[in-house]
Amino acid sequence: MFPIRDHNPSLRRPYVTYGLIAANILVFLSYWPLFADQAQLGSFFSNWALIPAALSQGQMWHGLVTSMFLHGGLMHLGGNMLFLWIFGDNLEDELGHLPFLGFYLACGIGAGLAQYLAAPFSMIPTVGASGAIAGVMGGYLLMFPRARVDVLFIFIIFFRIFPLPAWVMLGVWFALQLFSGAGSSADVGGVAYWAHAGGFVIGLVLMLPTWLRRGGPAYWGRTHGHPPHPDARYRRTTIPVIPRRR
């Protein structure tokens, strides 16, 4: 299940979202050659990733920020940047450019601390922008719970795009993080589920003042949970299928 776009156009150009995407790509390209040598890559991550055990010793606090701009591979980077592309522009529109940058960094730092609390003595390096982007998703859910998001479903050989309300897509995603986090150990390598869940909650909480300034429940009453402007319209998207032989 992959979101590919929303129907919620931003009213001004999201320069910070573009800049964050560019920064993540450029940083990734800067250490891309290290993937040919796992020892060098491990040494690099040991210096710049978030390592909970180091925080417990009062060291490497910079990792709470630098880890947000590191990724473990092309798919990791591509997936995170897709989510930021879809959801980031609308929160930047709501908050303004510099406040959105502060919001993003605060969510990322908070997500890192959530992962730290889940396994404070883990030596596993944590990298990725997903905690910060989860915060963007939490804020988006609060502001636009019924915005339409086009989601690509892939089930073996079945491909189909469905428009879903944001609260369904984001709610399912958040539930999966909680379920997966509860069913796995944060002390071993893999997905940082508690960073995702923590970032999501932090983003939702940090957007509360903006939501309340808009009127809180009255804002939802006026918009019915939709964005306060017309939906973006796209041409119907078709996915090519392979015809069966007769």
URQUI-V614173 format. One record per backbone hydrogen bond with DSSP energy under -0.5 kcal/mol. CO is the residue of the C=O (numbers start at 1). NH is the residue of the N-H. E is the energy in kcal/mol with one decimal. If there is no record, write none. Layout:
co = <CO:CO>
nh = <NH:NH>
e = <E:E>
This chain:
co = <2:5:7:7:13:14:15:16:17:18:19:20:21:22:23:24:25:26:27:28:28:31:32:33:34:34:37:38:39:40:41:42:43:44:44:45:49:50:50:51:51:52:53:54:54:55:60:61:62:62:63:65:66:67:67:73:74:75:76:77:78:79:80:81:82:83:84:87:88:89:90:91:92:96:97:98:99:100:101:102:103:104:105:106:107:108:109:110:111:112:113:114:115:116:119:122:126:129:130:131:132:133:134:135:136:137:138:139:140:144:145:147:148:149:149:150:150:151:151:152:153:153:155:155:157:158:160:160:162:162:164:165:165:166:167:168:169:170:171:172:173:174:175:176:177:178:179:181:185:191:192:193:194:195:196:197:198:199:200:201:202:203:204:205:207:208:209:210:211:212:215:216:216:217:218:219:220:220:223:225:227:236:238:241>
nh = <152:150:9:232:15:18:19:20:21:22:23:24:25:26:27:28:29:30:31:31:32:34:35:36:37:41:41:42:43:44:45:46:47:47:48:49:51:52:126:54:55:56:57:57:59:58:63:64:65:66:67:68:69:70:128:77:78:79:80:81:82:83:84:85:86:87:88:91:92:93:94:95:96:100:101:102:103:104:105:106:107:108:109:110:111:112:113:114:115:116:117:118:119:119:122:53:50:133:134:135:136:137:138:139:140:141:142:143:144:147:167:166:7:151:164:4:5:153:162:2:155:160:157:158:159:155:153:162:151:164:149:168:169:170:171:172:173:174:175:176:177:178:179:180:181:182:183:184:188:193:196:197:198:199:200:201:202:203:204:205:206:207:208:208:211:212:213:214:216:215:218:219:220:221:222:223:224:225:226:146:229:238:240:243>
e = <-3.7:-2.6:-0.6:-1.5:-1.8:-2.4:-2.6:-2.8:-2.2:-2.6:-2.7:-2.4:-2.1:-2.8:-2.5:-2.1:-2.5:-1.6:-1.0:-0.8:-0.5:-1.5:-1.9:-1.5:-2.0:-0.6:-2.4:-2.5:-2.0:-2.4:-2.6:-2.1:-1.0:-0.8:-1.5:-2.8:-0.6:-0.6:-2.7:-0.9:-1.7:-2.1:-0.8:-0.6:-2.9:-2.1:-1.4:-1.6:-1.7:-2.6:-1.8:-1.3:-1.7:-1.4:-2.5:-2.4:-3.3:-2.6:-1.8:-2.5:-1.9:-1.9:-2.3:-2.4:-2.1:-2.4:-2.3:-1.1:-2.3:-1.9:-1.7:-2.8:-2.5:-1.9:-1.8:-2.3:-2.6:-2.8:-2.4:-2.5:-2.4:-2.2:-2.6:-2.7:-2.6:-2.1:-2.2:-2.0:-2.1:-2.2:-2.6:-1.4:-1.2:-0.6:-1.7:-2.6:-2.3:-2.5:-2.4:-1.4:-1.5:-2.2:-2.3:-2.3:-2.3:-2.3:-1.6:-2.1:-3.1:-1.6:-2.8:-2.0:-2.5:-0.5:-2.9:-2.8:-1.1:-0.7:-2.7:-2.5:-0.5:-1.8:-0.9:-2.6:-0.6:-2.8:-3.1:-0.5:-3.0:-0.5:-3.0:-1.0:-2.0:-3.1:-1.3:-2.5:-2.0:-2.6:-2.4:-2.2:-1.7:-2.1:-2.8:-2.8:-2.7:-2.4:-1.3:-0.9:-1.0:-1.8:-1.8:-2.8:-2.4:-2.5:-2.3:-2.1:-2.5:-2.6:-2.1:-2.4:-2.7:-1.4:-0.5:-1.1:-2.5:-2.9:-2.2:-1.5:-2.8:-0.9:-1.8:-0.9:-1.6:-2.2:-2.2:-2.3:-2.5:-0.6:-1.9:-2.9:-0.9:-0.5:-0.5:-0.7>
